Amino acid sequence: MEEPDRPRPSGDAASRLGHEDLAPYSQAELDERIALLENEIARVTAHRDKAAAHRTAADALFGKGGG
C-alpha cells in the first residue's frame, strides 16, 4: 500500500528517459518506444483530467477556497 506522506524519490522516470542515449536503438525499437510513450502520455492525461474533474466537483460541493 502506498503511503501518501512519504516524499517521492527525486528525479522521475521521464527525466531519466530524456537523458538516455538513443543511438543503440534500431528504428523498430524506436517505433516501439514511441508507441509506449504515447500510451503513457494518454494514461497520464486521463489521470490529470480525472483529478481535475474530481477537484471541480469538490469545489462545487464544498465551495472554492474553503475559508
N, CA, C and O atoms as a Maestro MAE file, in Angstrom:
{
 s_m_m2io_version
 :::
 2.0.0
}

f_m_ct {
 s_m_title
 :::
 protein
 m_atom[268] {
  # First column is atom index #
  i_m_mmod_type
  r_m_x_coord
  r_m_y_coord
  r_m_z_coord
  i_m_residue_number
  s_m_chain_name
  s_m_pdb_residue_name
  s_m_pdb_atom_name
  i_m_atomic_number
  :::
  1 25 0.836 -1.177 0.000 1 A "MET " " N  " 7
  2 3 0.000 0.000 0.000 1 A "MET " " CA " 6
  3 2 0.883 1.244 0.000 1 A "MET " " C  " 6
  4 15 1.905 1.289 0.685 1 A "MET " " O  " 8
  5 25 0.485 2.245 -0.769 2 A "GLU " " N  " 7
  6 3 1.258 3.479 -0.848 2 A "GLU " " CA " 6
  7 2 1.041 4.323 0.393 2 A "GLU " " C  " 6
  8 15 -0.044 4.335 0.974 2 A "GLU " " O  " 8
  9 25 2.080 5.023 0.787 3 A "GLU " " N  " 7
  10 3 1.986 5.935 1.914 3 A "GLU " " CA " 6
  11 2 2.085 7.360 1.379 3 A "GLU " " C  " 6
  12 15 3.168 7.802 0.994 3 A "GLU " " O  " 8
  13 25 0.949 8.096 1.350 4 A "PRO " " N  " 7
  14 3 0.956 9.424 0.729 4 A "PRO " " CA " 6
  15 2 1.832 10.442 1.435 4 A "PRO " " C  " 6
  16 15 2.199 11.448 0.828 4 A "PRO " " O  " 8
  17 25 2.188 10.214 2.721 5 A "ASP " " N  " 7
  18 3 3.004 11.195 3.429 5 A "ASP " " CA " 6
  19 2 4.496 11.033 3.154 5 A "ASP " " C  " 6
  20 15 5.296 11.870 3.572 5 A "ASP " " O  " 8
  21 25 4.870 9.982 2.467 6 A "ARG " " N  " 7
  22 3 6.283 9.776 2.127 6 A "ARG " " CA " 6
  23 2 6.638 10.589 0.888 6 A "ARG " " C  " 6
  24 15 5.862 10.618 -0.067 6 A "ARG " " O  " 8
  25 25 7.782 11.242 0.885 7 A "PRO " " N  " 7
  26 3 8.160 12.040 -0.294 7 A "PRO " " CA " 6
  27 2 8.462 11.149 -1.488 7 A "PRO " " C  " 6
  28 15 8.935 10.022 -1.343 7 A "PRO " " O  " 8
  29 25 8.180 11.675 -2.659 8 A "ARG " " N  " 7
  30 3 8.517 10.950 -3.884 8 A "ARG " " CA " 6
  31 2 10.024 10.987 -4.071 8 A "ARG " " C  " 6
  32 15 10.678 11.950 -3.670 8 A "ARG " " O  " 8
  33 25 10.579 9.945 -4.678 9 A "PRO " " N  " 7
  34 3 12.023 9.976 -4.950 9 A "PRO " " CA " 6
  35 2 12.351 11.131 -5.898 9 A "PRO " " C  " 6
  36 15 11.556 11.475 -6.772 9 A "PRO " " O  " 8
  37 25 13.531 11.721 -5.713 10 A "SER " " N  " 7
  38 3 13.909 12.822 -6.598 10 A "SER " " CA " 6
  39 2 14.207 12.276 -7.986 10 A "SER " " C  " 6
  40 15 14.744 11.178 -8.132 10 A "SER " " O  " 8
  41 25 13.858 13.042 -8.989 11 A "GLY " " N  " 7
  42 3 14.023 12.596 -10.372 11 A "GLY " " CA " 6
  43 2 12.948 11.586 -10.705 11 A "GLY " " C  " 6
  44 15 12.658 10.704 -9.897 11 A "GLY " " O  " 8
  45 25 12.370 11.694 -11.842 12 A "ASP " " N  " 7
  46 3 11.343 10.744 -12.214 12 A "ASP " " CA " 6
  47 2 11.753 9.996 -13.470 12 A "ASP " " C  " 6
  48 15 12.769 10.305 -14.092 12 A "ASP " " O  " 8
  49 25 10.954 9.018 -13.828 13 A "ALA " " N  " 7
  50 3 11.279 8.173 -14.976 13 A "ALA " " CA " 6
  51 2 11.378 8.988 -16.263 13 A "ALA " " C  " 6
  52 15 12.251 8.734 -17.092 13 A "ALA " " O  " 8
  53 25 10.491 9.961 -16.434 14 A "ALA " " N  " 7
  54 3 10.518 10.770 -17.654 14 A "ALA " " CA " 6
  55 2 11.826 11.548 -17.768 14 A "ALA " " C  " 6
  56 15 12.392 11.665 -18.855 14 A "ALA " " O  " 8
  57 25 12.301 12.076 -16.647 15 A "SER " " N  " 7
  58 3 13.566 12.810 -16.671 15 A "SER " " CA " 6
  59 2 14.726 11.893 -17.040 15 A "SER " " C  " 6
  60 15 15.604 12.266 -17.818 15 A "SER " " O  " 8
  61 25 14.720 10.697 -16.476 16 A "ARG " " N  " 7
  62 3 15.796 9.738 -16.785 16 A "ARG " " CA " 6
  63 2 15.739 9.326 -18.253 16 A "ARG " " C  " 6
  64 15 16.776 9.177 -18.899 16 A "ARG " " O  " 8
  65 25 14.523 9.142 -18.780 17 A "LEU " " N  " 7
  66 3 14.389 8.778 -20.191 17 A "LEU " " CA " 6
  67 2 14.937 9.872 -21.100 17 A "LEU " " C  " 6
  68 15 15.516 9.584 -22.147 17 A "LEU " " O  " 8
  69 25 14.757 11.111 -20.701 18 A "GLY " " N  " 7
  70 3 15.212 12.240 -21.507 18 A "GLY " " CA " 6
  71 2 16.713 12.324 -21.640 18 A "GLY " " C  " 6
  72 15 17.220 13.014 -22.524 18 A "GLY " " O  " 8
  73 25 17.437 11.629 -20.770 19 A "HIS " " N  " 7
  74 3 18.902 11.662 -20.811 19 A "HIS " " CA " 6
  75 2 19.504 10.386 -21.407 19 A "HIS " " C  " 6
  76 15 20.721 10.274 -21.549 19 A "HIS " " O  " 8
  77 25 18.655 9.445 -21.749 20 A "GLU " " N  " 7
  78 3 19.141 8.161 -22.265 20 A "GLU " " CA " 6
  79 2 19.660 8.307 -23.700 20 A "GLU " " C  " 6
  80 15 19.063 9.006 -24.518 20 A "GLU " " O  " 8
  81 25 20.767 7.644 -23.989 21 A "ASP " " N  " 7
  82 3 21.341 7.632 -25.337 21 A "ASP " " CA " 6
  83 2 20.466 6.758 -26.236 21 A "ASP " " C  " 6
  84 15 20.257 5.580 -25.943 21 A "ASP " " O  " 8
  85 25 19.961 7.321 -27.312 22 A "LEU " " N  " 7
  86 3 19.078 6.585 -28.216 22 A "LEU " " CA " 6
  87 2 19.833 5.925 -29.368 22 A "LEU " " C  " 6
  88 15 19.244 5.158 -30.130 22 A "LEU " " O  " 8
  89 25 21.111 6.210 -29.503 23 A "ALA " " N  " 7
  90 3 21.891 5.691 -30.627 23 A "ALA " " CA " 6
  91 2 21.857 4.166 -30.765 23 A "ALA " " C  " 6
  92 15 21.810 3.673 -31.892 23 A "ALA " " O  " 8
  93 25 21.878 3.396 -29.666 24 A "PRO " " N  " 7
  94 3 21.891 1.933 -29.830 24 A "PRO " " CA " 6
  95 2 20.576 1.326 -30.330 24 A "PRO " " C  " 6
  96 15 20.552 0.155 -30.708 24 A "PRO " " O  " 8
  97 25 19.500 2.086 -30.339 25 A "TYR " " N  " 7
  98 3 18.191 1.541 -30.702 25 A "TYR " " CA " 6
  99 2 18.008 1.478 -32.214 25 A "TYR " " C  " 6
  100 15 18.428 2.378 -32.941 25 A "TYR " " O  " 8
  101 25 17.374 0.400 -32.677 26 A "SER " " N  " 7
  102 3 17.019 0.280 -34.091 26 A "SER " " CA " 6
  103 2 15.767 1.110 -34.354 26 A "SER " " C  " 6
  104 15 15.121 1.587 -33.420 26 A "SER " " O  " 8
  105 25 15.432 1.279 -35.629 27 A "GLN " " N  " 7
  106 3 14.218 2.025 -35.964 27 A "GLN " " CA " 6
  107 2 12.985 1.324 -35.398 27 A "GLN " " C  " 6
  108 15 12.073 1.989 -34.908 27 A "GLN " " O  " 8
  109 25 12.944 0.009 -35.458 28 A "ALA " " N  " 7
  110 3 11.800 -0.734 -34.919 28 A "ALA " " CA " 6
  111 2 11.700 -0.546 -33.402 28 A "ALA " " C  " 6
  112 15 10.607 -0.391 -32.859 28 A "ALA " " O  " 8
  113 25 12.839 -0.563 -32.735 29 A "GLU " " N  " 7
  114 3 12.834 -0.351 -31.283 29 A "GLU " " CA " 6
  115 2 12.398 1.073 -30.936 29 A "GLU " " C  " 6
  116 15 11.702 1.291 -29.945 29 A "GLU " " O  " 8
  117 25 12.811 2.037 -31.756 30 A "LEU " " N  " 7
  118 3 12.392 3.415 -31.534 30 A "LEU " " CA " 6
  119 2 10.890 3.569 -31.770 30 A "LEU " " C  " 6
  120 15 10.217 4.286 -31.029 30 A "LEU " " O  " 8
  121 25 10.364 2.900 -32.800 31 A "ASP " " N  " 7
  122 3 8.918 2.928 -33.046 31 A "ASP " " CA " 6
  123 2 8.153 2.342 -31.861 31 A "ASP " " C  " 6
  124 15 7.126 2.880 -31.449 31 A "ASP " " O  " 8
  125 25 8.658 1.240 -31.317 32 A "GLU " " N  " 7
  126 3 8.020 0.619 -30.156 32 A "GLU " " CA " 6
  127 2 8.085 1.551 -28.948 32 A "GLU " " C  " 6
  128 15 7.121 1.677 -28.193 32 A "GLU " " O  " 8
  129 25 9.208 2.184 -28.784 33 A "ARG " " N  " 7
  130 3 9.384 3.122 -27.664 33 A "ARG " " CA " 6
  131 2 8.418 4.298 -27.790 33 A "ARG " " C  " 6
  132 15 7.817 4.719 -26.801 33 A "ARG " " O  " 8
  133 25 8.271 4.825 -28.997 34 A "ILE " " N  " 7
  134 3 7.339 5.927 -29.238 34 A "ILE " " CA " 6
  135 2 5.914 5.495 -28.889 34 A "ILE " " C  " 6
  136 15 5.183 6.244 -28.241 34 A "ILE " " O  " 8
  137 25 5.517 4.300 -29.311 35 A "ALA " " N  " 7
  138 3 4.167 3.804 -29.008 35 A "ALA " " CA " 6
  139 2 3.954 3.678 -27.501 35 A "ALA " " C  " 6
  140 15 2.895 4.043 -26.991 35 A "ALA " " O  " 8
  141 25 4.953 3.165 -26.791 36 A "LEU " " N  " 7
  142 3 4.844 3.043 -25.337 36 A "LEU " " CA " 6
  143 2 4.728 4.411 -24.678 36 A "LEU " " C  " 6
  144 15 3.929 4.598 -23.761 36 A "LEU " " O  " 8
  145 25 5.520 5.358 -25.141 37 A "LEU " " N  " 7
  146 3 5.477 6.710 -24.579 37 A "LEU " " CA " 6
  147 2 4.145 7.402 -24.888 37 A "LEU " " C  " 6
  148 15 3.608 8.112 -24.038 37 A "LEU " " O  " 8
  149 25 3.614 7.200 -26.091 38 A "GLU " " N  " 7
  150 3 2.313 7.776 -26.427 38 A "GLU " " CA " 6
  151 2 1.221 7.198 -25.536 38 A "GLU " " C  " 6
  152 15 0.319 7.919 -25.108 38 A "GLU " " O  " 8
  153 25 1.298 5.885 -25.251 39 A "ASN " " N  " 7
  154 3 0.329 5.263 -24.344 39 A "ASN " " CA " 6
  155 2 0.466 5.832 -22.940 39 A "ASN " " C  " 6
  156 15 -0.536 6.049 -22.259 39 A "ASN " " O  " 8
  157 25 1.686 6.073 -22.506 40 A "GLU " " N  " 7
  158 3 1.901 6.643 -21.174 40 A "GLU " " CA " 6
  159 2 1.387 8.077 -21.111 40 A "GLU " " C  " 6
  160 15 0.822 8.485 -20.097 40 A "GLU " " O  " 8
  161 25 1.574 8.839 -22.173 41 A "ILE " " N  " 7
  162 3 1.042 10.205 -22.219 41 A "ILE " " CA " 6
  163 2 -0.478 10.168 -22.103 41 A "ILE " " C  " 6
  164 15 -1.062 10.966 -21.370 41 A "ILE " " O  " 8
  165 25 -1.119 9.260 -22.812 42 A "ALA " " N  " 7
  166 3 -2.578 9.139 -22.741 42 A "ALA " " CA " 6
  167 2 -3.024 8.755 -21.333 42 A "ALA " " C  " 6
  168 15 -4.032 9.270 -20.848 42 A "ALA " " O  " 8
  169 25 -2.299 7.866 -20.673 43 A "ARG " " N  " 7
  170 3 -2.633 7.440 -19.318 43 A "ARG " " CA " 6
  171 2 -2.505 8.595 -18.333 43 A "ARG " " C  " 6
  172 15 -3.378 8.795 -17.488 43 A "ARG " " O  " 8
  173 25 -1.414 9.359 -18.441 44 A "VAL " " N  " 7
  174 3 -1.191 10.487 -17.538 44 A "VAL " " CA " 6
  175 2 -2.233 11.579 -17.799 44 A "VAL " " C  " 6
  176 15 -2.748 12.179 -16.855 44 A "VAL " " O  " 8
  177 25 -2.540 11.836 -19.053 45 A "THR " " N  " 7
  178 3 -3.544 12.839 -19.400 45 A "THR " " CA " 6
  179 2 -4.907 12.463 -18.827 45 A "THR " " C  " 6
  180 15 -5.608 13.311 -18.276 45 A "THR " " O  " 8
  181 25 -5.279 11.194 -18.958 46 A "ALA " " N  " 7
  182 3 -6.557 10.732 -18.418 46 A "ALA " " CA " 6
  183 2 -6.593 10.884 -16.904 46 A "ALA " " C  " 6
  184 15 -7.616 11.282 -16.346 46 A "ALA " " O  " 8
  185 25 -5.496 10.575 -16.237 47 A "HIS " " N  " 7
  186 3 -5.438 10.721 -14.781 47 A "HIS " " CA " 6
  187 2 -5.546 12.194 -14.388 47 A "HIS " " C  " 6
  188 15 -6.263 12.538 -13.448 47 A "HIS " " O  " 8
  189 25 -4.835 13.059 -15.107 48 A "ARG " " N  " 7
  190 3 -4.908 14.500 -14.833 48 A "ARG " " CA " 6
  191 2 -6.329 15.014 -14.999 48 A "ARG " " C  " 6
  192 15 -6.823 15.778 -14.169 48 A "ARG " " O  " 8
  193 25 -6.986 14.590 -16.077 49 A "ASP " " N  " 7
  194 3 -8.348 15.043 -16.336 49 A "ASP " " CA " 6
  195 2 -9.317 14.534 -15.265 49 A "ASP " " C  " 6
  196 15 -10.225 15.255 -14.853 49 A "ASP " " O  " 8
  197 25 -9.121 13.301 -14.822 50 A "LYS " " N  " 7
  198 3 -9.956 12.737 -13.761 50 A "LYS " " CA " 6
  199 2 -9.744 13.512 -12.462 50 A "LYS " " C  " 6
  200 15 -10.708 13.813 -11.757 50 A "LYS " " O  " 8
  201 25 -8.490 13.836 -12.141 51 A "ALA " " N  " 7
  202 3 -8.190 14.599 -10.928 51 A "ALA " " CA " 6
  203 2 -8.794 15.995 -11.011 51 A "ALA " " C  " 6
  204 15 -9.304 16.503 -10.012 51 A "ALA " " O  " 8
  205 25 -8.746 16.622 -12.178 52 A "ALA " " N  " 7
  206 3 -9.321 17.953 -12.351 52 A "ALA " " CA " 6
  207 2 -10.833 17.910 -12.182 52 A "ALA " " C  " 6
  208 15 -11.414 18.804 -11.567 52 A "ALA " " O  " 8
  209 25 -11.473 16.881 -12.723 53 A "ALA " " N  " 7
  210 3 -12.920 16.748 -12.581 53 A "ALA " " CA " 6
  211 2 -13.294 16.524 -11.123 53 A "ALA " " C  " 6
  212 15 -14.294 17.059 -10.644 53 A "ALA " " O  " 8
  213 25 -12.497 15.736 -10.421 54 A "HIS " " N  " 7
  214 3 -12.732 15.490 -9.003 54 A "HIS " " CA " 6
  215 2 -12.605 16.790 -8.220 54 A "HIS " " C  " 6
  216 15 -13.423 17.071 -7.344 54 A "HIS " " O  " 8
  217 25 -11.601 17.570 -8.527 55 A "ARG " " N  " 7
  218 3 -11.384 18.846 -7.843 55 A "ARG " " CA " 6
  219 2 -12.527 19.810 -8.120 55 A "ARG " " C  " 6
  220 15 -13.000 20.495 -7.213 55 A "ARG " " O  " 8
  221 25 -12.972 19.863 -9.371 56 A "THR " " N  " 7
  222 3 -14.088 20.734 -9.741 56 A "THR " " CA " 6
  223 2 -15.347 20.332 -8.985 56 A "THR " " C  " 6
  224 15 -16.080 21.194 -8.499 56 A "THR " " O  " 8
  225 25 -15.604 19.037 -8.882 57 A "ALA " " N  " 7
  226 3 -16.773 18.552 -8.150 57 A "ALA " " CA " 6
  227 2 -16.668 18.895 -6.667 57 A "ALA " " C  " 6
  228 15 -17.655 19.296 -6.050 57 A "ALA " " O  " 8
  229 25 -15.480 18.740 -6.095 58 A "ALA " " N  " 7
  230 3 -15.283 19.073 -4.690 58 A "ALA " " CA " 6
  231 2 -15.468 20.567 -4.455 58 A "ALA " " C  " 6
  232 15 -16.091 20.964 -3.470 58 A "ALA " " O  " 8
  233 25 -14.937 21.397 -5.341 59 A "ASP " " N  " 7
  234 3 -15.105 22.843 -5.222 59 A "ASP " " CA " 6
  235 2 -16.585 23.223 -5.304 59 A "ASP " " C  " 6
  236 15 -17.050 24.094 -4.569 59 A "ASP " " O  " 8
  237 25 -17.317 22.567 -6.197 60 A "ALA " " N  " 7
  238 3 -18.740 22.863 -6.340 60 A "ALA " " CA " 6
  239 2 -19.508 22.436 -5.092 60 A "ALA " " C  " 6
  240 15 -20.448 23.117 -4.682 60 A "ALA " " O  " 8
  241 25 -19.125 21.341 -4.497 61 A "LEU " " N  " 7
  242 3 -19.820 20.822 -3.319 61 A "LEU " " CA " 6
  243 2 -19.478 21.604 -2.063 61 A "LEU " " C  " 6
  244 15 -20.365 21.956 -1.287 61 A "LEU " " O  " 8
  245 25 -18.206 21.874 -1.862 62 A "PHE " " N  " 7
  246 3 -17.744 22.468 -0.605 62 A "PHE " " CA " 6
  247 2 -17.433 23.959 -0.709 62 A "PHE " " C  " 6
  248 15 -17.176 24.616 0.300 62 A "PHE " " O  " 8
  249 25 -17.457 24.478 -1.899 63 A "GLY " " N  " 7
  250 3 -17.124 25.890 -2.081 63 A "GLY " " CA " 6
  251 2 -15.637 26.037 -2.316 63 A "GLY " " C  " 6
  252 15 -14.821 25.322 -1.734 63 A "GLY " " O  " 8
  253 25 -15.306 26.960 -3.163 64 A "LYS " " N  " 7
  254 3 -13.902 27.174 -3.524 64 A "LYS " " CA " 6
  255 2 -13.191 27.965 -2.427 64 A "LYS " " C  " 6
  256 15 -13.764 28.900 -1.868 64 A "LYS " " O  " 8
  257 25 -11.970 27.603 -2.122 65 A "GLY " " N  " 7
  258 3 -11.147 28.355 -1.187 65 A "GLY " " CA " 6
  259 2 -11.250 27.894 0.249 65 A "GLY " " C  " 6
  260 15 -10.278 28.028 0.994 65 A "GLY " " O  " 8
  261 25 -12.367 27.364 0.670 66 A "GLY " " N  " 7
  262 3 -12.539 26.800 1.988 66 A "GLY " " CA " 6
  263 2 -12.380 27.764 3.144 66 A "GLY " " C  " 6
  264 15 -12.315 27.302 4.284 66 A "GLY " " O  " 8
  265 25 -12.313 29.066 2.938 67 A "GLY " " N  " 7
  266 3 -12.166 29.872 4.111 67 A "GLY " " CA " 6
  267 2 -12.322 31.296 3.879 67 A "GLY " " C  " 6
  268 15 -12.216 32.088 4.815 67 A "GLY " " O  " 8
  :::
 }
 m_bond[267] {
  # First column is bond index #
  i_m_from
  i_m_to
  i_m_order
  :::
  1 1 2 1
  2 2 3 1
  3 3 4 2
  4 3 5 1
  5 5 6 1
  6 6 7 1
  7 7 8 2
  8 7 9 1
  9 9 10 1
  10 10 11 1
  11 11 12 2
  12 11 13 1
  13 13 14 1
  14 14 15 1
  15 15 16 2
  16 15 17 1
  17 17 18 1
  18 18 19 1
  19 19 20 2
  20 19 21 1
  21 21 22 1
  22 22 23 1
  23 23 24 2
  24 23 25 1
  25 25 26 1
  26 26 27 1
  27 27 28 2
  28 27 29 1
  29 29 30 1
  30 30 31 1
  31 31 32 2
  32 31 33 1
  33 33 34 1
  34 34 35 1
  35 35 36 2
  36 35 37 1
  37 37 38 1
  38 38 39 1
  39 39 40 2
  40 39 41 1
  41 41 42 1
  42 42 43 1
  43 43 44 2
  44 43 45 1
  45 45 46 1
  46 46 47 1
  47 47 48 2
  48 47 49 1
  49 49 50 1
  50 50 51 1
  51 51 52 2
  52 51 53 1
  53 53 54 1
  54 54 55 1
  55 55 56 2
  56 55 57 1
  57 57 58 1
  58 58 59 1
  59 59 60 2
  60 59 61 1
  61 61 62 1
  62 62 63 1
  63 63 64 2
  64 63 65 1
  65 65 66 1
  66 66 67 1
  67 67 68 2
  68 67 69 1
  69 69 70 1
  70 70 71 1
  71 71 72 2
  72 71 73 1
  73 73 74 1
  74 74 75 1
  75 75 76 2
  76 75 77 1
  77 77 78 1
  78 78 79 1
  79 79 80 2
  80 79 81 1
  81 81 82 1
  82 82 83 1
  83 83 84 2
  84 83 85 1
  85 85 86 1
  86 86 87 1
  87 87 88 2
  88 87 89 1
  89 89 90 1
  90 90 91 1
  91 91 92 2
  92 91 93 1
  93 93 94 1
  94 94 95 1
  95 95 96 2
  96 95 97 1
  97 97 98 1
  98 98 99 1
  99 99 100 2
  100 99 101 1
  101 101 102 1
  102 102 103 1
  103 103 104 2
  104 103 105 1
  105 105 106 1
  106 106 107 1
  107 107 108 2
  108 107 109 1
  109 109 110 1
  110 110 111 1
  111 111 112 2
  112 111 113 1
  113 113 114 1
  114 114 115 1
  115 115 116 2
  116 115 117 1
  117 117 118 1
  118 118 119 1
  119 119 120 2
  120 119 121 1
  121 121 122 1
  122 122 123 1
  123 123 124 2
  124 123 125 1
  125 125 126 1
  126 126 127 1
  127 127 128 2
  128 127 129 1
  129 129 130 1
  130 130 131 1
  131 131 132 2
  132 131 133 1
  133 133 134 1
  134 134 135 1
  135 135 136 2
  136 135 137 1
  137 137 138 1
  138 138 139 1
  139 139 140 2
  140 139 141 1
  141 141 142 1
  142 142 143 1
  143 143 144 2
  144 143 145 1
  145 145 146 1
  146 146 147 1
  147 147 148 2
  148 147 149 1
  149 149 150 1
  150 150 151 1
  151 151 152 2
  152 151 153 1
  153 153 154 1
  154 154 155 1
  155 155 156 2
  156 155 157 1
  157 157 158 1
  158 158 159 1
  159 159 160 2
  160 159 161 1
  161 161 162 1
  162 162 163 1
  163 163 164 2
  164 163 165 1
  165 165 166 1
  166 166 167 1
  167 167 168 2
  168 167 169 1
  169 169 170 1
  170 170 171 1
  171 171 172 2
  172 171 173 1
  173 173 174 1
  174 174 175 1
  175 175 176 2
  176 175 177 1
  177 177 178 1
  178 178 179 1
  179 179 180 2
  180 179 181 1
  181 181 182 1
  182 182 183 1
  183 183 184 2
  184 183 185 1
  185 185 186 1
  186 186 187 1
  187 187 188 2
  188 187 189 1
  189 189 190 1
  190 190 191 1
  191 191 192 2
  192 191 193 1
  193 193 194 1
  194 194 195 1
  195 195 196 2
  196 195 197 1
  197 197 198 1
  198 198 199 1
  199 199 200 2
  200 199 201 1
  201 201 202 1
  202 202 203 1
  203 203 204 2
  204 203 205 1
  205 205 206 1
  206 206 207 1
  207 207 208 2
  208 207 209 1
  209 209 210 1
  210 210 211 1
  211 211 212 2
  212 211 213 1
  213 213 214 1
  214 214 215 1
  215 215 216 2
  216 215 217 1
  217 217 218 1
  218 218 219 1
  219 219 220 2
  220 219 221 1
  221 221 222 1
  222 222 223 1
  223 223 224 2
  224 223 225 1
  225 225 226 1
  226 226 227 1
  227 227 228 2
  228 227 229 1
  229 229 230 1
  230 230 231 1
  231 231 232 2
  232 231 233 1
  233 233 234 1
  234 234 235 1
  235 235 236 2
  236 235 237 1
  237 237 238 1
  238 238 239 1
  239 239 240 2
  240 239 241 1
  241 241 242 1
  242 242 243 1
  243 243 244 2
  244 243 245 1
  245 245 246 1
  246 246 247 1
  247 247 248 2
  248 247 249 1
  249 249 250 1
  250 250 251 1
  251 251 252 2
  252 251 253 1
  253 253 254 1
  254 254 255 1
  255 255 256 2
  256 255 257 1
  257 257 258 1
  258 258 259 1
  259 259 260 2
  260 259 261 1
  261 261 262 1
  262 262 263 1
  263 263 264 2
  264 263 265 1
  265 265 266 1
  266 266 267 1
  267 267 268 2
  :::
 }
}
